[in-house]
Amino acid sequence: MWFKNLKIYHLSQPLDLAPEDLQDKLSQAAFRPCGNQDIASMGWTSPLKQGDSLVHAADGRILLGLKKQERLLPGAVVAAELEQRVEKIERETGAPVGKKAKQELKQEITHQLLPKAFTRDSYTFGFISTKDNLVVVDASADGKAETFLAHLRKTIGSLPVVPLCRRSLAADLTAWLKGDSIPQGFDLLEEAELKSPDEDGAIIRCKNQPLDAEEIQLHLQNGKLVQKIALDWDETLTALLQEDLTVKRLKFSDVLREQNQDIPKDQQLARMDADFCLMAAEVIRLIKALDQAFALSEQD
């Protein structure tokens, strides 16, 4: 259980909900496969493979999994079938098929084809750290994270969260790239994205490029601001940090990931529990380091 991305939220009020009560609430909104006429279905699933519980609680943190199933019915397939049927009707009747009739025919085709359509499953995982008043979602985009939060809010009735960062960090990251007091524990890697602050400003992306190179510094002198930057933190993980505090391409070091290798392979649940505890603790440490580096707790 190793997250690859982080969308980070602050609980504005403590979440007073025991894991047992949360399990009861989530079970009422558990995942159910798509019915014959369902385009999509969404619900809570076990966050651990081979597990049964919808809630995995460990060390003051609660891991949750949201499953979505979609029926794959491409619009081109429906359009092709519609065209064939319209042509047949027009040949047989000698009259054109009207707009309303086409729409009804399209709905009929969709109704007939949906039960035969393949399904695709996708998952979103997140954890609540009750002792830190944080919610962390393994998502790289706002939409996916907001879907997770909205479903959780609907399930439990209330979820008072706000993004941990509510301002752009572009100026701070630009200062880092200029070499101005990078916080202890952070080291910049050889990847960044810079953008001119103009509405249609130029975007510069570089990879495998020393960021102290003259051409990069020249872009900074010309007013471009850092939107994304790759970094190493505390020699335990690397990531791509965005100006809105989204963490992408999160990779934990082999040294960290191998700490639980002594757990026998036939104890998979124990291994996943240990991995979650290890991963969550490291993520929280990173969040606290970012909070301190950007003074996020003082932004109000």
N, C-alpha and C positions, 0 to 999 in steps of 0.2 A: 504494500500500500504506500506508494511513493507518488506524491503529487508532482505534476509537470508544470503547472501554472498556478498563480495565486491572485485571486481577487479578495481584497482584505476589507472587512467591515468592523465597525465598532458598535458594540451593544450600548445604547445610550441609557439603558436600564438593565440591571441584573436579570437574567433569565431564571426565574424561580420555577423550574420544572425538573422533577426527578426523572432519571432515565426510565423508570418503570412507567411513569405517567406518560412520558413521551412515546414509549412503545405502544401504549394503548391508543393514543391519538393517531400515530402513524399507521397502525394496523387498520384503522377505518378508512385510510386512503392508500392502502397497499396497491401495488401494481397489479393490473389485470390485463391480459393480452387483448389485442384489438378484436372486436366482434366483426362479423361479416361485413357490416356497413360502417365500421369505424375507420376514419382516415388515420387517426392517431390515438394513442392511449398513454397516459403518464401516471406514475405512482411510485411509492416508496418500495425499495427492495433491500435485501440484506447487503450491507456495505462490505462484507467479507465473503469471499467465495467459499462455498460449502457451509456457510453459516445460515442460521434460521432467523435470528433476531433482526429486526429492522433498526435496532440501535446498538452500537458498540461503544461502550463507555470505558475509558481507561485514563487514570491519572488526571481527572478533572476535565477531560475532553471527550466529546461525544461525536462519533463518526456516523454520517448518514449517507445513503445512496439513493439517487433518484433515477428511475429508469423510464425511458421513452421508447415507444414502439410506433413506427410509421409504416403505413402501407405504401409501396412504391408503385404508383400508377402515373407514369409520365404523361404530361399533357399532349405530347405528340401522338401517343397511342390512341388517346380518346379522340383527338382531332382527326386522325386517319380513319377511324371507324365511323365517326360522324360524317365525314366526307363521302364514304362509300354508301352509307344509308341514305344520305340526302340525294345522291345521284340516282340511286335505285328508285326512290319515291318519285323524283321528278320525271324519270323515264316512264314509270308506270302511270302517273297521273297527268303528265304533260303540263304541269303547273309548278312554278317555283315554290320552294319551302320557305315560309316566312320566318322572321327573326324569333318570334315567340315559340314557334314550332321547333326550330333548331335548338333553342335553349331547353325545351322539354325533352327533346331527343337526346341531347347531351347528358342530361340528368339521368335518363333511362340507361344510357350506355355506362355511365359511371357506376350506377347501382348494380348493373350486371357484372362489370369487370372487377369491382372491389374485392369480392370474396376470393377471386383467383390471383390477386396481386401478392407478390412477395412482401415480406415485412423486414424492416431493418431496426435493430435495437441500438440505442445509445445510452450512455450513463454519465451522470454528473455526481461527483462526490464532494462533500464538504464536511468540515468539523466545527463544532462550537466549543470554544474554550471558556467554560463558565468562570474559571478563576482569573482569567485575563480579560473578560468581557469582549471577546473577539469572535467573529465568524469568518472562516476562511473557506473559499470555494475554489476547487480545482477547475478553473475556467480562464481562458485567455481573452474573452470578449464580454462586454457588459451584458449583452442579451442573454447569454447562457447562464451567467451568474444570477441575473435578476429573475430568470425563470425559476431557478432553484430556490431563491429567497421567497419569491411570491408563493410558490407551492408550499413551502414550509410555513409561511405566515398564514395561509389559508387553512392549513392542517391544524396548527396549534392555536389559532385565533389572534395571535399578536407576535410581532417580531420587530422590536424597536431598534433598527440598525441604520447606520449612516456610513458612507465610505470613510475609511480611516483617513484618507487624504482628500481634502476638498479644495485643493488649489493646484496649479500647475507647478511642477518641480523643474521646469525647463531651465530657469535661471540658476538653480542650485546645481543641476547636473552640468551646465555649461561652466560654472565656476570650478567644478571638479576637473573637467577636461582641460581647463586653463592651468591646472596645477595648484589651485587655491585650497589648501587645507582639506585634503580628502580625509574623512573620518578614519580613525584607526580600525583596522580589520578589513577595510575595503581596498581592493586593487582593481584598476581598470584593465580590461582585456582589449583585444585588437578588433573591436567592432563598435560602430556607432551610427546613428542617423541624425543628421543636422537639418534644420529647416529655417528658412528666412521667415521672419515674423510677418511679412507682407501677406495679404489675403491669398494671393496666388504665388506665394514665394517658392523659390527653388528648393528642392530636397536633395541632399547629398547622403548617399549610403556608402559606407566603407566596411570592408571585412578583410581580416588578415593584414591589417594596416596599423603600424604603430601610431597611436593617437597623438603623440608629441611631434609628429612629422610636421614639417614647415607648411605643407599645403593644408593640413587640417587646421593648424593654428591660424592660417590666413583666412579660412572660412569664418572662424570665430571672430577675428578682428573685423570682418565685414558684416558682423551682426547676426550671423546665424546662431540658432539656439539648439541645444541637444534635446532630441525627442526620445531617443532610446540609446542605451549604452550597456555594453556587456561588462560584467564584473565578476570578480571572485570575492567571496566573503569568508574570512576566517579559515581559509583552506579546507572548508567542509562542503562548499557548494559553489556552483557558477550559475549565472542567470542573465537574462536580458531585462533590464529595468527600464520601464517607460515613465514618461513625465507625469502620468496620473497614478503612479505607484503600482501599476499592474506589473507582475513578475511573470515573465515568459521563459520557456525553454529551461526550466529549473532542472539542474542535474546535481545530484548529491555525490560526494566523493566515494570512491571504492572503499576507502578506509572506514567511512561511516556505514555504508551499506553492508559491509562484511561483519559488523559487530555481532549480528545475530546468526551467523552461519553455523554456530555450534548446536543450534536447535535441530533435532532430527527431522528428516524430510517427511516422516509419517506423522508429524505433529504440525500440520499446515496451519491450523487455526492459531496455535500458540505462536508460530513464526509470524503470521500476519498481524497478530496483536502486538508482538514485540516491535515489528517494523513500524506499525502505526505510532506507537509510543515514541519511538526514536525519531521518526520523521516529524511528528507534530511538535515535539520539544525543540527540534532544530528550526522549524518554521517559526515558532513563537520567538525564539532567540533572534532570528533574522528580523522579524517584525519590530521587536523592541529596539534593535540596532538602527533600523530605518527610522523609527519614531524619534529616537534621540538625534540622529543625524540631521533630520529635517524639521525638528521641533514640532511634530505634528500634534502633540498633545496641547500645544499652546496656540493652535491656529484659530480658536474661537476668541 
